[in-house]
Amino acid sequence: MGADIQGPSGDEEEFTAFVVSHESRLRRAFVAAYGAQRGREATAEALAFAWEHWGRISQMDNASGYLFRVGRSRTRLRRAVLTFVPKEHNDPIVEPGLALALKTLSARQRTAVVLVHGFGWTLREVGELTGTKVTTVQNHLERGFAKLRHALEGEDR
């Protein structure tokens, strides 16, 4: 006698479809903001929250944006050191100091830079997910690039 596992609203298929269509975007945003380990944890926290509150979440216009804020707030207490581990490779296209330079950015700057230039998101998409205005995303992007240029070029060049 196996019992069916049902969410609060009883619509497991709808929740599964939501996860399939939104999980990778949430994960990319969290990893961009917090690094690989903490980003995956924030994604799991946000999706667990969505499952627990699916009746309410499923009715939202911008459920991903709401869950991004949930994931940020649920991982805030764990102030782990941000790590971007550079992979060993001989690809001349990849700047070897990029991973370390990304650590110098604020979470919002890093999120904007990685999502826009790493994953090809529009400023509007980043703004919708993070709950910020497009002009604010643009400011984070510009400031992030300025810091990256400074970190990668160095003062002696």
Helices and strands as residue ranges (DSSP letters): H 12-34, H 36-52, H 54-57, H 63-75, H 98-102, H 107-113, I 114-118, H 123-130, H 134-153
